[in-house]
Amino acid sequence: MSSFQMQFMLLFSRQGKLRLQKWYVPLSDKEKKKITRELVQTVLARKPKMCSFLEWRDLKVVYKRYASLYFCCAVENQDNELITLEIIHRYVELLDKYFGSVCELDIIFNFEKAYFILDEFLLGGEAQETSKKNVLKAIEQADLLQEPRHEFFTVPVY
Amino acid sequence: MPAPIRLRELIRTIRTARTQAEEREMIQKECAAIRSSFREEDNTYRCRNVAKLLYMHMLGYPAHFGQLECLKLIASQKFTDKRIGYLGAMLLLDERQDVHLLMTNCIKNDLNHSTQYVQGLALCTLGCMGSSEMCRDLAGEVEKLLKTSNSYLRKKAALCAVHVIRKVPELMEMFLPATKNLLSEKNHGVLHTSVVLLTEMCERSPDMLAHFRKNEKLVPQLVRILKNLIMSGYSPEHDVSGISDPFLQVRILRLLRILGKSDDDSSEAMNDILAQVATNTETSKNVGNAILYETVLTIMDIKSESGLRVLAINILGRFLLNNDKNIRYVALTSLLKTVQTDHNAVQRHRSTIVDCLKDLDVSIKRRAMELSFALVNGNNVRGMMKELLYFLDSCDPEFKADCASGVFLAAEKYAPSKRWHIDTVMRVLTTAGSYVRDDSVPNLIQLITNSVEMHAYTVQRLYKALLDDISQQPLVQVASWCIGEYGDLLLSGQCEEEEPIQVTEDEVLDVLEGLLASNLSTPVTRGYSLTAIMKLSTRFSSVNRIKKVVSVYGSSIDVELQQRAVEYNALFKKYDHMRPALLERMPIMEKTATNGPSEIVQTNGEAEPSAVEAKHPPPVAQPANQANDLLDLLGGNDVVPVIQTSMPTKPASAGGELLDLLGDLSLSGPAPAPSVPSSQPPFLLDGLSSQPLFNDIAPAGIPPMIAYNKNGLKIDFTFERANPNPNVAVITIHATNSTESEMTEFVFQAAVPKTFQLQLLSPSSNVVPALNQGSVTQVIRVLNPQKQQLRMRIKLTYTHKGSPVQDLSEVNNFPPQSWQ
């Protein structure tokens, strides 16, 4: 019923390898796999001259490529696509601040952190915090709570 | 027992795999190790193992055996465990499995944890994937946290509440008190999420909406906050390219939209701020345009004064000129929505819109096309059609059908002259002839027939087109028909509009016979050609040649062609005295309803068939007495009448009831046309009924299925694929009755989802005989351009043993070949 819901966010490489998947609607593993496969194919087939929005099934997909990673959000049809682009951009900025000039390898080797950061920025598909500083502060504090002498270093390492 | 390999180590190792097989082997090995570690109930490394499992899950490997481990992690006291545990739960568990409910207690405890980051984890998980049961159990906790002074938790609780409301709408009321002073918060996170919560509540419940408008005076509060955002100086924390908290601005604008819709007072109260945002927002970057866009959407949706609306449309007009294609895209989308209501304002931007037809992006092109058609009127039709025909020439195949339909429609409405109309139609047929819809052919034939003074010109142009190209079937069919009708005009060189061509009877017959013989011609086309040749027997003098052709095809393998040829032969041999009368010129046809697409639907750029109301063409006025004779001559055909007639039992209001019952599925029942006796003779000599008599169905080998089987009534579906349109599936229903009493007044109705279109033809009868002694058959045609999975809801009504019976059923077991 809600016309402004983000249904999912996917991050994938130019070869179509999934790097992050966040689902805000309940779907079976099989359905998620199917959607992912089809959508990745569709987005990868887009030419560079095309706009960042495409209609797919009954959803609108907003995507943007940052270096070797595609950031892809599916929103319902009534949404403001331009602000979704800003949401994506904000997430990339957060990753960038956290990892220091983030690249795909950071997300591969520290995928759980990418999720933690996303979960401090969005909740249920909506932005919960609009201040970059506050999101990063929260992550920092949470990282400090992690029991010491654990392999989940706060500083990313390959 | 050595410690399990670390996460990052595993990732590194897996990435060294050179083949899929190698990777699979590594994964299997690691999974085995993890499994045994889980079996040993190892607490120390559980976190590490689950993390590894999550990585492998992302690669596509099964990880369900880790689900319970996630629950154990969540229950642990260690923060690291909880962090990974909740992440695992969100990735591996879903509400369809009962196991997720085991989380509920842990979440409840964690919502009350002393550490806010643990509370945050719980809120996040609940707000992301909480099932209805979990939401019911935990709503109270969420509501408590919504009232806390801790803004870190409050903002999360607000979004969690949104999720709860989405899952269990009845719980909305309980959050109302907590919303009281949400907007007096300074913290932007809380403000943003509060606006989202309020938006959700107002959208869902008109009562809430009214309450927030009147009692809470929400509009002035929002206006004030928005004003502060715009007027306040630079705030580093929330600044994005010089704009203060664009996310919050957009959300506020959206909520204002909902509050202002259909409400004069609210709309007035927000007028100034909307004008202010519209004029002062910096537009050099996407972020500013995002705000402008939301502002425009709001202005157009509320009861804004006309000056504001013009301002909004001008913003969209400027968007159209923006270099950024994303901006152009949203502009076109919005203009499509407003073109009906603010037609004149949008007209001013017509030339920019037309330019967008040349854009490289498919979505932009589609929107520009739809918008262009919406803007065509009597004044600009010549210029617009020129652009659109040019577009038709060069556009991708996916657009051609819709564009062709659009041109036909616009031409019909606004043609400045008959000559222009026919020229336009010809142009479409020659450039996009293979893409025009099935119903274009009869529509065009009707148009041509009724343009009496243009007959000579039309047939000449069509003849010349045939000389060039015989591959486009709709063109060939229309041309054949015209030559059959007006071949005499072709010979006589009577054309006024252009230089008359010199052509002999033999040349014309050569062309028509060529069509019959050509591989490019479909069976339908061949039917048209043969009939045309036959008609010329009363217009040309080369009767012998025609007789020869007709007799040759009397042994054609194509059954339809054979039948025609045999009948025409019979006309020559035994009923020659009737031939002239039967083959005389078609009369002017009464246009009782718009044939074909009545509206280019504003699909807002989505690819949907534009024939929304499939209005069934009326039965063509045919000299009925002659046709009756024909019926007698041909020995009383068993052919099922295929004209759109109804079994005259259903009252016209039935359409309404059915709509209610079947909800939002698009409806197609038998058209309540004037009651015509079911022995209406089939139209042999012209292909004008929407269901051409000749068999345009090529068997496709799709297995039949049982659609319904209850109380002795069984309905089978058999399938054929309609030629030439592969998107149309032709289903024949066979209803049989195994009980001892017959079922009378039997009516079959069907409805399909929105992306499909349905056409239901007349049933063979409305009595299903008892004890399987016969069946009622009926043909359904389903148009499925998006190749989506076919589903259907059917409604059956009949009288059995004196009592009325009614049943609704879903048909979901369609074989994939019927819709792929």
Contacts between the chains, C-beta under 8 A, distances in Angstrom:
chain1	res1	chain2	res2	distance
A	1	B	166	7.6
A	1	B	203	7.6
A	1	B	204	6.8
A	2	B	166	6.1
A	2	B	200	6.5
A	2	B	203	6.7
A	2	B	204	7.9
A	3	B	203	7.5
A	4	B	199	7.3
A	4	B	254	7.2
A	5	B	166	7.8
A	18	B	58	5.7
A	18	B	59	7.7
A	18	B	60	7.6
A	19	B	58	7.5
A	20	B	58	7.6
A	21	B	58	6.9
A	21	B	91	7.8
A	23	B	129	8.0
A	24	B	128	6.3
A	26	B	94	5.2
A	26	B	95	4.9
A	26	B	96	6.6
A	26	B	129	7.0
A	26	B	131	7.6
A	27	B	94	7.3
A	28	B	94	7.1
A	28	B	96	6.6
A	29	B	94	8.0
A	33	B	60	7.1
A	47	B	360	7.7
A	49	B	325	7.6
A	49	B	360	4.7
A	49	B	361	6.7
A	50	B	325	7.4
A	50	B	360	7.0
A	50	B	361	4.6
A	50	B	362	7.1
A	50	B	363	7.7
A	51	B	325	4.2
A	51	B	326	4.9
A	51	B	328	7.5
A	51	B	329	4.7
A	51	B	361	5.0
A	51	B	363	6.4
A	51	B	364	6.5
A	52	B	326	5.2
A	53	B	326	6.7
A	53	B	329	5.8
A	53	B	330	8.0
A	53	B	363	6.6
A	54	B	363	6.4
A	55	B	363	6.7
A	55	B	605	6.7
A	55	B	606	5.5
A	55	B	607	7.9
A	80	B	250	6.2
A	80	B	254	7.7
A	80	B	290	6.3
A	80	B	293	5.9
A	80	B	294	5.3
A	80	B	297	7.3
A	80	B	330	8.0
A	81	B	326	7.1
A	81	B	329	7.6
A	81	B	330	6.0
A	82	B	286	5.9
A	82	B	289	5.8
A	82	B	290	3.6
A	82	B	293	5.3
A	82	B	326	6.7
A	82	B	327	7.5
A	82	B	330	6.2
A	83	B	246	7.0
A	83	B	247	6.9
A	83	B	250	4.8
A	83	B	290	4.3
A	83	B	293	8.0
A	83	B	294	7.0
A	85	B	286	6.0
A	85	B	290	7.4
A	85	B	326	7.1
A	86	B	240	7.1
A	86	B	246	6.3
A	86	B	247	7.1
A	86	B	286	6.8
A	86	B	287	5.5
A	86	B	290	5.8
A	87	B	247	7.5
A	90	B	247	7.9
A	108	B	11	6.7
A	108	B	15	7.8
A	109	B	8	5.5
A	109	B	11	5.6
A	109	B	12	7.8
A	111	B	54	7.7
A	111	B	55	6.5
A	111	B	58	6.8
A	112	B	7	8.0
A	112	B	51	6.0
A	112	B	54	7.1
A	112	B	83	7.9
A	112	B	84	6.7
A	112	B	87	6.2
A	115	B	87	5.5
A	116	B	83	6.8
A	116	B	87	7.5
A	119	B	87	8.0
A	119	B	124	5.0
A	119	B	128	7.8
A	120	B	120	7.9
A	123	B	123	7.3
A	123	B	124	5.5
A	123	B	127	4.9
A	123	B	128	6.8
A	123	B	156	5.9
A	123	B	159	4.3
A	123	B	160	7.1
A	123	B	193	7.9
A	124	B	127	4.4
A	124	B	128	5.7
A	124	B	159	5.1
A	124	B	160	7.2
A	124	B	162	6.1
A	124	B	163	4.6
A	126	B	159	5.5
A	126	B	162	7.0
A	126	B	193	7.0
A	126	B	196	5.2
A	127	B	192	6.1
A	127	B	193	8.0
A	127	B	247	5.4
A	128	B	155	5.2
A	128	B	156	5.8
A	128	B	159	5.5
A	128	B	189	6.1
A	128	B	192	7.5
A	128	B	193	5.6
A	129	B	155	6.6
A	129	B	188	7.8
A	129	B	189	4.2
A	129	B	192	7.7
A	130	B	188	5.0
A	130	B	189	6.4
A	130	B	192	5.3
A	130	B	238	6.0
A	130	B	245	5.2
A	130	B	247	4.6
A	130	B	248	5.8
A	131	B	188	6.0
A	131	B	189	6.8
A	131	B	237	4.7
A	131	B	238	5.7
A	132	B	237	7.7
A	133	B	237	5.5
A	134	B	189	6.4
A	134	B	237	7.6
A	138	B	117	7.4
A	138	B	120	7.6
A	138	B	152	6.9
A	141	B	117	6.6
A	142	B	79	7.5
A	142	B	83	7.3
A	142	B	117	4.7
A	142	B	120	7.9
A	145	B	79	4.3
A	145	B	80	8.0
A	145	B	115	7.0
A	145	B	117	5.9
A	146	B	79	6.0
A	146	B	80	4.6
A	146	B	83	7.3
A	147	B	78	5.4
A	147	B	79	6.8
A	147	B	80	5.2
A	150	B	47	7.9
A	150	B	80	5.7
A	151	B	6	4.8
A	151	B	7	6.5
A	151	B	8	7.3
A	151	B	48	6.6
A	152	B	7	7.7
A	152	B	51	7.8
A	152	B	80	6.2
A	157	B	8	6.5
A	158	B	8	6.9
A	158	B	12	7.0
